[in-house]
C-alpha cells in the first residue's frame, strides 16, 4: 500500500499538455501552482487522506495531553533561522 496516496493520484485520465514537456522548470512550477490555486479556491472539497487525518488526530492528542511540551511557531522559526545563519 502506498502511504502517500501517490498510486491513487497516478490513475488520472487527464493528459499532461504537450507544451508542458517543452516548458522551462520555472514555467512548469508556475503551471502547477496555477492548477493548485484553482483547486484550493474551494478548500471544503479538497480531499484529506485518512492517513493525514490520523496524523493530525495523533498530534492533537499529544498536544492536549501535554500542552506545555510545544513551542510557538515564532520561537521555532527564529531558532531555525538562527541555526541557518551560523552555517
N, C-alpha and C positions, 0 to 999 in steps of 0.2 A: 504494500500500500504506500502511496505517495503522501508523506506527511505535509507537504506544502500545497497540495492541490494542483500541481503543475500538469499532471497527466490529464485531469479533467479539463483544464484550460486548453490543452492542445487539440481537443476534439472539435474545434470550431469549424464551421462550414465557410467562414469568411476567408477570403484570399487576401494576402498582402498585395497592395497595389504594386505593379511592376516598377513604378517610379521610385518606390522605397529603396529598392536594391541599388539604385544609382545615386541616391542622395548621400550627402556628407553625413558624418556622425552627428554634427550639430543639428542638421535638418531632421534626421531620424528621431533624435531626442525631442525636438520641438513638436514633431508629428505625434509621437506617443503622448507627450504632455497634453497636447490639444485633445487627443482622444480621451485621456483620463479626466480632463476638465469637463468634458461633455458628460461623462458618466457620473462624475461627482456632483453635478448640478442637482441631482435627485438622490441625496445620500440615504434616504429611507429605503431605497430599492437596490442599494449596493449590498450584495450578499456577504455575510460574515461566516466563514467556515466554522464548523463545530469545534475544530481543534483551537482556533483563535478564541472562541468563547470560553473553552476550558481553561486556557492560559490566563485569560482576564479574570475568570472566577477564582482561580488559584491565587493570583497576585492580590486580588481584593481581599480574599480570606486571610492571607498572610498579613496584609496591612491592618485589617480590623483586629487581628489577634495581637499585634504589636505595632501600633501606630508610631511609636517613638523611634522605631528602627529606621524609618525612612528619612530622607533629606529633601528639602525643597529643590526643585529643578534649578533655581538660580544658583544655589550653592554647588550643585553637581556640575553645572555648566562652567562656573568660574574655576572650579578645581581642574576640570579637563582642559580648559583654555590655558590655565597657568602651566600645566604639565606640557602642553604643546609648545608654549613659548620658551620653555627651558631646554628644549631639544636642540 
